[in-house]
Amino acid sequence: MINFITFLFLKGGFKMIIVQAKAIPKDETSKNKIIEAAANLIEKSKLENGNINYNLYSNVQEDTLLFVEQWENLDILKAHLQTEHFNQFGADIDGLLKEDLDINVFSAENVEL
């Protein structure tokens, strides 16, 4: 079942912000620690006003992790970046990545195919 915001987006009545953040763990132990730390981040982020969706995916072919977030607007995303749980996650994964997160932020709107 889709939520009302997703329904509006699909019908062309809504724009949203989409974030894709790719993480490359140093090793398997680091990957597991990142996933563990992400559980708290995801749980709390999904409760934030204006969050539409927040998920973490594992790409087994590239051994990377991909966060995919959906927010109602940019101001709400900016507020999320200031939350305690977001900043705690950053501290929790410090030293666990091969390189900095590769973060892309998109403004999305519905298009007809």
Rosetta blueprint (number, residue, H / E / L):
1 M L
2 I L
3 N L
4 F H
5 I H
6 T H
7 F H
8 L H
9 F H
10 L H
11 K L
12 G L
13 G L
14 F L
15 K E
16 M E
17 I E
18 I E
19 V E
20 Q E
21 A E
22 K E
23 A E
24 I L
25 P E
26 K L
27 D L
28 E H
29 T H
30 S H
31 K H
32 N H
33 K H
34 I H
35 I H
36 E H
37 A H
38 A H
39 A H
40 N H
41 L H
42 I H
43 E H
44 K H
45 S H
46 K H
47 L L
48 E L
49 N L
50 G L
51 N E
52 I E
53 N E
54 Y E
55 N E
56 L E
57 Y E
58 S E
59 N E
60 V L
61 Q L
62 E L
63 D L
64 T E
65 L E
66 L E
67 F E
68 V E
69 E E
70 Q E
71 W E
72 E L
73 N L
74 L H
75 D H
76 I H
77 L H
78 K H
79 A H
80 H H
81 L L
82 Q L
83 T L
84 E H
85 H H
86 F H
87 N H
88 Q H
89 F H
90 G H
91 A H
92 D H
93 I L
94 D L
95 G L
96 L L
97 L E
98 K L
99 E L
100 D L
101 L L
102 D E
103 I E
104 N E
105 V E
106 F E
107 S E
108 A E
109 E E
110 N L
111 V L
112 E L
113 L L
